[in-house]
Amino acid sequence: MDITPIVTVRASRPLTEIEFCAWVAQAAPGDRLEYHCGFLVLDTFALFSRLDDQGRGELSKLAGRAFWAAEQGLVHLVQERIAPDQFAYVAIARPKPNAASVSLSELLLAEQEAA
């Protein structure tokens, strides 16, 4: 029985939406990326967050893109409790749907045209 350890890539600084998209585009099925550590809903809310306006805006875009990627079937999103009120938000890459016929770029362009 081959037991492969689960490795989660953790960013050394906050990720941007573009960096997350780049990871999704190149990730192999089963790859894991911690895209945020904290309490996401509070970290995007001005009253509770320690982030400035720009940081909260970037985090909101990142969270929205992660949810979009999950809706497209590109990733699974999971939360891992680290401590009370502290979570690791992890995206796990799924096999690309119709890999030969659609790319992440095409999905992003289609979304932009629909807006």
C-alpha positions as CSV (number, residue, x, y, z in Angstrom):
1,M,0.0,0.0,0.0
2,D,1.5,3.3,-1.1
3,I,0.7,6.1,1.4
4,T,1.6,9.5,0.0
5,P,1.7,12.3,2.5
6,I,-0.7,15.2,2.0
7,V,1.2,18.4,1.4
8,T,-0.5,21.8,1.5
9,V,1.3,24.8,-0.1
10,R,1.2,27.8,2.2
11,A,1.9,31.2,0.8
12,S,4.5,33.3,2.7
13,R,2.4,36.4,2.1
14,P,-1.3,37.1,1.2
15,L,-2.2,35.7,-2.2
16,T,-3.8,37.8,-4.9
17,E,-6.7,36.7,-7.1
18,I,-4.4,36.5,-10.1
19,E,-1.9,34.2,-8.2
20,F,-4.8,32.0,-7.1
21,C,-5.9,31.7,-10.8
22,A,-2.4,30.9,-11.9
23,W,-2.2,28.1,-9.3
24,V,-5.6,26.7,-10.4
25,A,-4.5,26.7,-14.0
26,Q,-1.3,24.7,-13.4
27,A,-2.3,22.6,-10.3
28,A,-2.5,18.8,-10.7
29,P,-5.4,16.9,-9.2
30,G,-5.0,16.6,-5.5
31,D,-2.6,19.6,-5.1
32,R,-3.5,21.7,-2.1
33,L,-3.1,25.5,-1.6
34,E,-3.8,27.4,1.6
35,Y,-5.2,30.6,0.2
36,H,-6.0,32.3,3.5
37,C,-5.4,31.7,7.2
38,G,-7.6,33.5,9.7
39,F,-11.4,33.9,9.9
40,L,-12.4,34.8,6.4
41,V,-15.8,36.3,7.0
42,L,-14.5,38.6,9.8
43,D,-11.2,39.3,7.9
44,T,-13.3,40.9,5.0
45,F,-15.5,42.9,7.3
46,A,-14.2,46.4,8.1
47,L,-15.4,46.5,11.7
48,F,-13.4,43.3,12.7
49,S,-10.6,43.0,10.3
50,R,-7.0,44.0,11.0
51,L,-6.5,44.6,7.2
52,D,-6.7,48.0,5.6
53,D,-9.2,48.8,2.9
54,Q,-7.0,47.5,0.1
55,G,-6.1,44.3,1.9
56,R,-9.8,43.6,2.6
57,G,-10.7,44.3,-1.0
58,E,-8.0,41.9,-2.3
59,L,-9.1,39.2,0.2
60,S,-12.7,39.6,-0.9
61,K,-11.7,39.2,-4.6
62,L,-9.6,36.2,-3.7
63,A,-12.4,34.6,-1.7
64,G,-14.9,35.3,-4.5
65,R,-12.6,33.7,-7.1
66,A,-12.0,30.6,-4.9
67,F,-15.8,30.2,-4.6
68,W,-16.1,30.6,-8.4
69,A,-13.4,28.0,-9.0
70,A,-15.3,25.6,-6.8
71,E,-18.6,26.3,-8.7
72,Q,-16.7,25.6,-12.0
73,G,-15.6,22.2,-10.6
74,L,-11.9,23.2,-10.6
75,V,-11.3,22.9,-6.9
76,H,-12.8,21.6,-3.6
77,L,-12.8,24.2,-0.8
78,V,-12.2,23.1,2.7
79,Q,-11.5,24.7,6.1
80,E,-9.2,23.2,8.6
81,R,-9.5,24.5,12.2
82,I,-6.1,25.7,13.5
83,A,-7.2,27.3,16.8
84,P,-10.4,28.9,18.1
85,D,-11.6,31.4,15.5
86,Q,-8.6,30.5,13.3
87,F,-8.9,28.5,10.1
88,A,-6.8,27.5,7.2
89,Y,-8.8,27.9,4.0
90,V,-7.6,25.3,1.5
91,A,-8.3,24.8,-2.2
92,I,-7.8,21.2,-3.5
93,A,-7.3,20.9,-7.2
94,R,-9.8,18.6,-9.0
95,P,-9.3,17.0,-12.4
96,K,-9.9,19.7,-15.0
97,P,-13.3,19.3,-16.7
98,N,-13.0,18.6,-20.4
99,A,-9.3,19.5,-20.2
100,A,-8.9,19.3,-24.0
101,S,-11.9,21.5,-24.8
102,V,-11.8,24.4,-22.2
103,S,-9.1,26.3,-20.4
104,L,-9.2,28.5,-17.3
105,S,-8.5,31.5,-19.5
106,E,-11.6,30.7,-21.6
107,L,-13.7,30.3,-18.4
108,L,-12.5,33.7,-17.1
109,L,-13.1,35.5,-20.4
110,A,-16.6,34.0,-20.6
111,E,-17.3,35.2,-17.1
112,Q,-16.0,38.7,-17.9
113,E,-18.2,38.9,-21.1
114,A,-21.3,37.9,-19.1
115,A,-20.7,40.7,-16.6
